[in-house]
């Protein structure tokens, strides 16, 4: 039977945090993706997911899993691409030795991990509308049972009084300030900046993006951190990803690469760009400022 996109709107008004706690609170693998902020659509996507065990040939595994899912789709059914269903892959920081063939300072013990998302809930921030979304042939069998379980878990969360209570009870600030250790000292990092500048001057590189890491032995609450970040810095690429013992909290204002069903590739960098002006004169000033800056032109070319 051909699979496709299934949608089921749920009456009521819902708040993402409480729904995540109700549906994903104890799950080993879960996602909370936000598409909000000035350029976002104002939607949260919440899901529990199945782990995909990756081997040494993990890139081929991911491609194969993706092709299998695409092959099951109804012809011309591109609406499924409007939801973050599919394969979600996390590649460890510093994994460039395998993916790009460049040397790294420290050996990378972790391997990429992946989650397979075939069902989720979507919540519209403006209206509180919650929609069950799934990849399947019909709301039958396992999908029908999932639908009923979700509706049962959501009972009592969709009223206006419940929504107000949920919003008042949210803890958005992590308790305490964790003690962090930087991978490089301030002196070492300044030396790395100087080395990068020398490499550019020699012509070894056109531009370099220098990064570092920090770590903490203190107990952290990743979910509280995500709540704080989505309130203080909402953006259209915001995520809380739980993969067993690994949890990722991220927020980025940039669209690195977006590929449409027709094959159109779009990238929206922040570096080397300016926001649109309020008037034609302001637009012209900002454009001329970019053109006159060697640094900004280098950023844009990168």
C-alpha positions in Angstrom: 0.0 0.0 0.0 1.3 3.4 -1.0 2.3 5.6 1.9 1.7 9.3 2.2 1.2 12.2 4.6 -1.5 11.8 7.3 -2.8 14.8 9.3 -5.3 15.0 12.1 -6.1 18.4 13.7 -6.9 18.2 17.5 -9.4 20.7 18.9 -8.1 23.1 21.6 -5.2 25.4 22.3 -1.9 23.9 23.2 1.5 25.1 24.4 4.7 23.3 23.1 6.4 22.8 26.5 3.6 21.1 28.2 2.9 18.9 25.2 6.5 17.9 25.0 6.5 16.9 28.7 3.3 14.9 28.2 4.4 13.1 25.0 8.2 12.9 25.1 9.2 13.5 28.8 10.5 10.0 29.5 11.5 9.0 26.0 15.1 8.0 25.3 14.9 9.6 21.9 13.0 12.8 21.3 13.0 16.0 19.2 11.7 19.4 19.8 12.2 21.6 16.8 11.2 25.3 16.6 10.6 27.4 13.5 10.0 30.8 15.0 11.5 34.2 15.4 11.4 37.1 12.8 11.8 34.8 9.8 10.1 31.7 11.2 6.7 30.3 10.6 5.8 30.1 14.3 5.5 26.4 14.6 7.0 23.7 17.0 7.5 20.1 16.0 7.6 17.5 18.8 8.3 13.8 18.3 9.6 10.6 19.8 11.8 8.7 17.4 13.4 5.4 16.7 17.2 5.2 16.9 19.0 4.1 13.7 22.2 2.1 14.4 24.9 3.4 12.2 28.0 1.4 11.1 31.3 2.5 9.6 29.4 3.0 6.3 27.0 5.4 8.0 26.7 7.8 5.0 25.4 5.0 2.7 23.0 3.9 5.4 21.5 7.3 5.7 21.1 7.6 1.9 19.5 4.2 1.7 17.0 5.0 4.5 16.1 8.3 2.8 15.7 6.7 -0.6 13.4 4.0 0.9 11.2 6.6 2.5 11.0 8.7 -0.7 10.3 5.6 -2.8 7.2 4.9 -0.7 5.7 8.3 -1.4 2.7 8.9 -3.6 3.7 10.4 -6.9 3.8 14.2 -6.6 3.2 14.1 -2.9 5.6 16.9 -1.9 3.5 18.2 1.1 5.4 15.8 3.3 8.5 18.0 2.8 6.8 20.7 4.8 7.3 18.7 8.0 10.6 17.5 9.5 9.8 13.8 8.9 12.6 11.5 7.8 16.2 10.8 8.9 17.8 13.2 11.4 21.6 12.8 11.6 24.0 14.2 14.2 27.6 14.3 13.2 30.0 14.9 16.1 32.0 18.1 16.4 35.4 17.7 14.9 34.4 14.8 12.6 36.1 16.6 9.7 38.8 13.9 9.4 36.3 11.5 7.9 33.9 13.8 6.2 36.4 16.3 4.7 39.7 14.4 4.9 41.4 17.0 7.1 43.4 16.4 10.3 41.9 17.2 13.7 43.6 18.0 16.9 42.0 15.2 18.9 40.8 11.7 17.8 37.0 11.5 17.6 35.7 8.6 19.6 32.0 9.2 18.9 30.3 8.2 15.7 27.4 9.9 14.0 24.0 9.0 15.3 20.6 9.1 13.6 16.9 9.2 14.5 14.1 8.1 12.2 11.0 10.3 12.6 7.8 9.0 11.0 5.2 10.7 13.2 5.1 14.0 15.2 2.8 16.7 16.5 2.9 20.3 15.1 1.8 23.2 17.2 1.0 26.7 15.7 2.2 29.3 18.2 -0.3 32.0 17.1 -3.4 29.8 17.4 -2.4 27.0 19.7 -3.6 24.6 17.0 -2.1 21.1 17.4 -2.0 18.6 14.4 -0.9 15.0 14.5 1.3 14.2 11.5 2.4 10.8 10.3 4.0 9.0 7.4 1.8 6.0 6.5 -1.1 4.6 4.5 -4.0 5.2 7.0 -4.7 5.8 10.7 -4.9 2.1 11.3 -2.9 -0.5 13.1 0.2 0.9 14.9 -0.5 4.4 13.6 -4.1 4.2 14.9 -2.9 3.1 18.3 -0.3 5.9 18.4 -3.0 8.4 17.5 -5.3 7.2 20.3 -2.4 7.2 22.9 -1.5 10.8 21.9 -5.1 12.0 22.2 -5.4 10.4 25.6 -2.1 12.0 26.8 -3.3 15.4 25.6 -6.6 15.2 27.4 -7.0 18.2 29.6 -4.2 20.2 28.0 -6.2 21.9 25.3 -8.5 24.3 27.3 -7.8 28.0 27.7 -7.5 27.7 31.5 -5.1 24.9 31.1 -3.0 26.9 28.5 -2.8 29.8 30.9 -1.7 27.6 33.8 0.9 25.9 31.6 2.5 29.2 30.5 2.6 30.5 34.1 4.3 27.3 35.4 7.1 27.2 32.9 10.7 27.3 34.3 12.7 29.0 31.5 15.9 29.7 33.4 18.3 27.0 34.3 19.0 26.8 38.1 22.5 28.1 39.0 25.4 29.0 36.8 27.5 26.1 35.6 31.3 26.2 35.9 32.8 25.8 32.5 36.3 25.0 31.2 37.5 26.3 27.9 39.4 24.0 25.6 41.9 26.8 24.9 43.0 29.6 27.2 42.5 33.2 26.1 46.2 33.4 25.3 46.1 30.2 23.2 43.1 31.4 21.4 44.7 34.8 20.5 47.7 32.9 19.2 45.3 30.8 17.0 43.8 34.0 15.6 47.3 35.2 14.7 48.1 31.9 13.1 44.9 32.1 11.0 45.7 35.6 9.9 49.2 34.5 8.9 47.7 31.5 6.9 45.4 33.9 5.0 48.3 36.3 4.3 50.4 33.4 2.9 47.6 32.4 0.6 47.0 29.1 2.3 43.3 30.0 2.9 40.9 32.6 1.7 39.0 32.8 4.9 39.0 30.8 8.1 36.3 30.4 10.8 38.0 29.7 14.1 36.0 27.9 16.7 36.6 26.3 20.1 34.8 24.3 22.8 34.0 24.6 26.4 32.9 21.8 28.8 31.4 21.5 32.3 31.4 18.8 34.9 28.4 20.3 36.6 24.9 18.8 36.2 23.1 20.7 33.5 19.4 20.6 32.6 19.4 20.7 28.7 15.6 21.1 28.6 15.7 24.2 30.8 18.5 25.6 28.6 16.4 25.0 25.5 13.5 26.8 27.1 15.7 29.8 28.0 17.2 30.0 24.5 13.9 29.8 22.7 12.6 32.6 24.8 15.7 34.9 24.7 16.8 34.1 21.2 14.0 32.6 19.1 15.1 31.6 15.6 13.8 29.5 12.7 16.5 26.8 13.2 16.1 25.9 16.9 16.3 22.3 18.3 16.4 20.1 21.3 17.5 16.6 20.3 17.7 13.8 22.8 19.6 10.6 21.7 19.9 8.4 24.8 22.8 9.8 26.8 23.4 12.6 24.3 21.4 15.8 24.2 21.9 18.6 21.8 20.5 22.2 22.3 21.0 24.4 19.3 19.9 27.7 17.7 21.1 29.3 14.5 19.8 32.2 12.5 21.3 30.9 9.2 19.9 28.6 6.5 23.1 26.7 5.4 21.5 24.8 2.6 17.8 24.2 1.6 16.9 22.0 -1.4 13.4 22.2 -2.8 11.5 19.3 -4.4 12.4 20.7 -7.8 16.1 20.8 -7.0 16.4 24.5 -6.2 19.3 25.1 -3.8 19.0 28.1 -1.4 21.5 29.4 1.2 20.9 32.3 3.5 24.1 33.2 5.3 24.3 36.0 8.0 27.9 36.9 7.4 28.5 39.2 4.5 24.9 40.3 4.4 22.7 43.1 5.8 19.0 43.2 6.7 16.7 45.0 4.2 16.3 48.7 5.0 13.0 50.4 5.7 13.4 52.7 2.7 15.0 52.7 -0.7 17.6 55.1 0.5 18.5 52.9 3.5 18.7 49.8 1.2 21.1 51.7 -1.1 23.3 52.8 1.8 23.5 49.2 3.2 24.3 47.8 -0.3 27.1 50.3 -0.8 28.5 49.6 2.7 28.7 45.9 1.8 30.4 46.5 -1.5 32.9 48.9 0.0 34.0 46.4 2.7 36.7 43.8 1.8 35.8 41.8 4.9 32.1 41.6 4.1 32.7 40.8 0.4 35.0 38.0 1.6 32.4 36.7 4.0 29.7 36.8 1.2 32.0 35.0 -1.3 32.7 32.2 1.2 
